[in-house]
């Protein structure tokens, strides 16, 4: 086996707390928005179906462990080549759970990515109705690509055997009816990891342009790069798929534990990714002056950048000196700029 498979107790001991934290952070996300009197936008609402699907993924694993189809060795009588033509209920349940899990995993994973990209757009794009703004174009294009990716792989997993149940009964026979199921999963893992890496890297050039000390820049980047942990799970899943591809169909390996390993890393990626997507929005619950100063600089920089591209003109002795926060407020400290600030409020009154 590529990596040691956690015991059923260890799997439950990790997934149950993660699922609890997923529910808590989503609730706190909406509470934080309400506390700061901010509207609920797309990045917030996308978390609700993502949470529901994540709970569904967790229950797939719970059901599999309860039926001893996941986390346990396959029955000895179905080891070797006999397992490929398994009629044992435990093996069939394992295959059904893998099919159901992957069909839920694709949209759940896509929703989390979409939420993060919508949050980036909420923060870094001031004039969201200005379709000539390169930042706005970039984020809208990224959102469209992830949306298409999620829809494509959701249908690819659902219809990979064209509605036939032969995959649950005989793997060799399914190869004649189904699409190349392994390559579907392989391409999904590769593209998933590439998108995770790119989403993590997106904030770096924006933050590096800020006139902040190195320590403060690292602090801001840390807030945006909490998804690295989820990307690590995605990387391990990619390594697992490469190993499985090189191994091929080897009857000497335990099929039930193979499914357990696959679903385990998928579950970690989604559960941790959901937490990482919500944590940057919870700053309102723990407000500190130092943290506010950093986020004010973030907002001020992009506010001035947006204003410079507009048709508003400023005098040389009244440069823009605006303050704001990462998650919503925007206040101008220069009386002469009240008119321009008011116009910017109409375009993007919140982050």
C-alpha positions in Angstrom: 0.0 0.0 0.0 1.2 3.5 -0.8 0.7 4.8 2.7 -0.5 3.2 6.0 -4.2 3.2 6.1 -5.7 4.7 9.4 -7.7 2.4 11.5 -11.5 2.9 11.6 -11.2 4.5 15.0 -8.5 6.9 13.8 -10.6 7.8 10.7 -13.6 8.6 12.9 -11.4 10.4 15.4 -10.3 12.8 12.8 -13.4 13.2 10.6 -15.8 13.8 13.4 -13.9 16.8 14.9 -13.3 18.2 11.4 -16.9 18.0 10.6 -17.8 19.7 13.8 -15.3 22.5 13.0 -16.7 22.8 9.5 -20.2 23.4 10.9 -18.9 25.9 13.5 -16.8 28.0 11.1 -19.7 28.3 8.6 -22.0 29.5 11.4 -19.4 31.9 12.7 -18.8 33.2 9.1 -22.4 34.3 8.9 -22.4 35.6 12.5 -19.3 37.6 11.8 -20.8 39.2 8.7 -24.0 40.0 10.6 -22.0 41.4 13.6 -20.2 43.8 11.3 -23.4 44.6 9.4 -22.1 43.3 6.1 -24.3 41.8 3.4 -24.1 38.1 2.6 -22.6 37.7 -0.8 -21.8 34.8 -3.1 -18.6 33.8 -1.2 -20.8 33.3 1.9 -23.8 31.6 0.3 -21.6 29.1 -1.5 -20.4 27.8 1.8 -23.9 26.4 2.7 -24.2 23.8 -0.2 -20.5 23.1 0.3 -21.1 22.3 4.0 -24.1 20.1 3.1 -22.1 18.1 0.6 -19.2 17.8 3.0 -21.6 16.3 5.6 -22.8 13.9 2.9 -19.2 12.9 2.2 -18.6 12.2 5.9 -21.7 10.1 6.2 -20.5 8.0 3.2 -17.4 7.2 5.2 -19.4 6.6 8.4 -21.7 4.2 6.5 -18.8 2.4 5.0 -17.1 1.9 8.3 -20.4 0.8 9.9 -20.9 -1.9 7.1 -17.2 -2.8 7.4 -16.8 -1.9 3.8 -14.2 0.8 4.5 -11.4 0.7 7.0 -11.3 -3.1 7.2 -9.6 -5.8 5.1 -11.6 -7.4 2.3 -12.9 -10.9 3.1 -10.1 -13.5 2.5 -12.3 -15.5 0.1 -12.4 -12.5 -2.2 -8.7 -11.8 -2.3 -6.7 -12.2 -5.5 -8.5 -12.4 -8.9 -11.7 -13.5 -7.3 -12.1 -10.0 -5.9 -12.3 -8.5 -9.3 -15.5 -10.4 -9.9 -16.8 -9.9 -6.3 -20.3 -10.7 -5.4 -19.7 -10.1 -1.7 -21.9 -7.4 -0.3 -19.0 -5.7 1.5 -17.0 -5.3 -1.8 -20.0 -4.1 -3.7 -20.8 -1.6 -1.0 -17.2 -0.3 -1.1 -17.5 0.3 -4.9 -20.9 1.9 -4.5 -19.5 4.2 -1.8 -16.6 5.2 -4.0 -19.0 6.1 -6.8 -21.3 8.0 -4.6 -18.4 9.8 -2.8 -16.7 11.0 -6.0 -20.0 12.2 -7.4 -20.4 14.4 -4.3 -16.8 15.3 -3.9 -16.5 17.1 -7.3 -19.2 19.7 -6.6 -18.2 20.1 -3.0 -14.6 20.8 -3.9 -15.6 23.2 -6.7 -18.0 25.1 -4.4 -15.2 25.7 -1.9 -12.8 26.9 -4.6 -15.5 29.2 -6.0 -16.1 30.7 -2.5 -12.4 31.5 -2.1 -12.3 33.1 -5.6 -15.4 35.2 -4.9 -13.8 36.3 -1.6 -10.7 37.4 -3.5 -12.8 39.3 -5.9 -14.7 40.9 -3.0 -11.4 42.1 -1.4 -9.2 43.0 -4.4 -11.7 44.4 -6.9 -13.2 47.7 -6.0 -15.2 48.6 -9.1 -16.9 45.2 -9.6 -19.1 46.6 -12.4 -16.1 47.8 -14.3 -15.4 45.1 -16.9 -12.3 46.8 -18.2 -10.6 46.4 -14.8 -7.9 43.7 -15.4 -8.4 42.4 -11.8 -12.1 42.0 -12.3 -11.6 40.2 -15.6 -9.0 37.9 -14.1 -11.2 36.8 -11.1 -14.4 36.5 -13.2 -12.5 34.3 -15.7 -11.1 32.2 -12.8 -14.5 31.7 -11.4 -15.9 30.6 -14.7 -13.1 28.1 -15.2 -13.6 26.5 -11.8 -17.4 26.5 -12.4 -17.0 24.6 -15.7 -14.4 22.3 -14.0 -16.9 21.4 -11.2 -19.8 20.8 -13.6 -17.7 18.7 -16.0 -16.3 16.3 -13.4 -19.6 16.0 -11.5 -21.2 14.7 -14.7 -18.1 12.7 -15.6 -18.3 10.8 -12.3 -22.0 10.4 -12.3 -22.2 9.0 -15.9 -18.8 7.3 -16.1 -20.5 4.0 -16.6 -23.5 5.4 -18.6 -26.0 4.4 -15.9 -24.9 0.7 -15.8 -24.2 -1.0 -12.5 -21.6 -3.4 -13.8 -18.8 -1.4 -12.1 -20.2 -2.6 -8.7 -20.1 -6.3 -9.8 -17.2 -6.9 -12.1 -14.2 -4.6 -12.7 -12.9 -6.4 -15.9 -16.4 -6.4 -17.5 -16.9 -2.7 -16.6 -13.9 -1.8 -18.7 -15.9 -2.8 -21.8 -18.9 -0.6 -20.9 -17.7 2.3 -18.8 -15.4 5.1 -19.8 -11.8 5.0 -18.6 -12.8 5.5 -15.0 -9.2 5.7 -13.8 -8.2 8.4 -16.3 -11.3 10.4 -15.3 -10.1 10.3 -11.6 -6.5 10.8 -12.6 -7.2 14.0 -14.6 -9.5 15.3 -11.9 -6.7 14.9 -9.3 -4.1 16.6 -11.4 -6.3 19.6 -12.4 -7.5 19.8 -8.8 -4.0 20.2 -7.4 -3.0 22.7 -10.1 -6.0 24.9 -9.2 -5.4 24.6 -5.5 -1.8 25.8 -6.0 -2.9 28.7 -8.2 -5.6 29.8 -5.8 -3.1 29.8 -3.0 -0.6 31.9 -5.1 -3.1 34.4 -6.4 -2.9 36.8 -3.3 0.9 37.0 -3.3 1.4 39.6 -6.0 -1.3 41.8 -4.6 0.0 41.7 -1.1 3.7 42.2 -2.2 2.7 45.5 -3.8 1.6 46.9 -0.4 3.8 49.4 1.4 4.0 47.3 4.6 6.9 45.9 6.6 8.0 42.3 5.8 6.4 41.0 9.0 3.0 42.5 8.2 3.1 41.2 4.7 3.8 37.8 6.0 0.9 38.2 8.4 -1.5 39.1 5.5 -0.2 36.3 3.4 -0.7 33.8 6.2 -4.4 34.7 6.4 -4.8 34.0 2.7 -2.6 30.9 2.5 -4.3 28.8 5.2 -5.5 26.6 2.3 -2.0 25.1 2.0 -3.0 22.3 4.4 -5.8 21.4 2.1 -3.4 21.6 -0.9 -1.1 19.1 0.9 -3.9 16.6 1.1 -4.6 17.2 -2.6 -0.9 16.6 -3.3 -0.9 13.3 -1.4 -4.0 12.2 -3.3 -2.2 13.0 -6.5 0.8 11.0 -5.4 -1.6 8.1 -4.5 -3.1 8.2 -8.0 0.3 8.1 -9.6 1.2 5.1 -7.5 -2.1 3.4 -8.3 -1.6 4.1 -12.0 1.9 2.6 -12.0 0.6 -0.4 -10.0 -2.4 -1.1 -12.3 -5.0 -3.7 -11.4 -3.0 -5.8 -8.9 -5.2 -8.5 -7.2 -2.6 -8.8 -4.4 -3.7 -5.5 -3.0 -6.7 -5.2 -0.7 -9.5 -3.5 -2.7 -11.4 -2.3 0.4 -8.4 -0.6 1.9 -7.6 1.0 -1.5 -11.0 2.7 -1.5 -10.5 3.7 2.1 -7.2 5.4 1.3 -8.7 7.2 -1.7 -11.8 8.5 0.2 -9.8 9.4 3.3 -7.5 11.9 1.5 -10.5 13.3 -0.5 -12.4 13.8 2.8 -9.4 15.6 4.4 -9.0 17.9 1.4 -12.6 19.0 1.4 -13.0 19.3 5.2 -9.8 21.2 5.8 -10.4 23.3 2.7 -13.8 24.4 4.0 -12.3 25.5 7.3 -9.5 27.4 5.5 -12.0 29.2 3.2 -13.9 30.5 6.2 -11.1 31.5 8.6 -10.1 34.8 6.8 -13.7 36.0 7.2 -13.7 35.5 11.0 -11.5 38.4 11.8 -14.4 40.4 13.0 -14.8 38.1 16.0 -11.3 38.9 17.2 -10.5 42.5 16.4 -7.1 44.0 17.3 -5.7 47.3 16.4 -2.5 45.9 14.8 -4.6 43.5 12.6 -6.9 46.4 11.6 -4.0 48.5 10.6 -2.7 45.8 8.3 -6.1 45.3 6.7 -6.6 49.0 6.3 -3.4 49.2 4.3 -4.6 46.3 2.1 -7.9 48.0 1.4 -6.4 51.5 1.0 -3.9 50.3 -1.6 -6.5 48.7 -3.8 -8.9 51.6 -3.3 -6.3 54.1 -4.5 -5.5 51.8 -7.4 -9.1 51.7 -8.5 -9.5 55.4 -8.1 -6.5 56.1 -10.3 -8.1 54.2 -13.2 -11.3 56.2 -13.0 -12.1 59.5 -14.6 -12.0 61.3 -11.2 -9.2 63.9 -10.9 -7.4 64.9 -7.8 -5.2 67.9 -7.1 -1.5 67.3 -6.4 -1.8 68.5 -2.8 -4.7 66.2 -1.9 -3.6 62.7 -2.5 -5.9 59.9 -1.5 -5.6 58.9 2.1 -8.3 56.4 2.8 -8.7 53.7 5.4 -10.8 50.6 5.4 -10.7 47.0 6.3 -10.4 43.7 4.6 -14.0 42.7 5.4 -16.0 45.7 4.8 -15.7 49.3 6.1 -14.3 52.1 4.0 -13.7 55.6 5.4 -12.1 58.5 3.7 -9.9 60.7 6.0 -9.5 63.5 3.5 -12.5 65.9 3.4 -11.6 67.0 -0.2 -12.1 63.4 -1.3 -15.7 62.9 0.0 -17.2 63.1 -3.5 -14.9 60.5 -4.9 -15.3 58.3 -1.9 -19.0 58.5 -2.2 -18.8 57.4 -5.8 -16.6 54.5 -4.9 -19.1 53.5 -2.2 -21.8 53.2 -4.8 -19.6 50.9 -6.8 -18.3 48.7 -4.0 -19.7 49.7 -0.6 -18.2 46.6 1.0 -15.4 44.2 0.4 
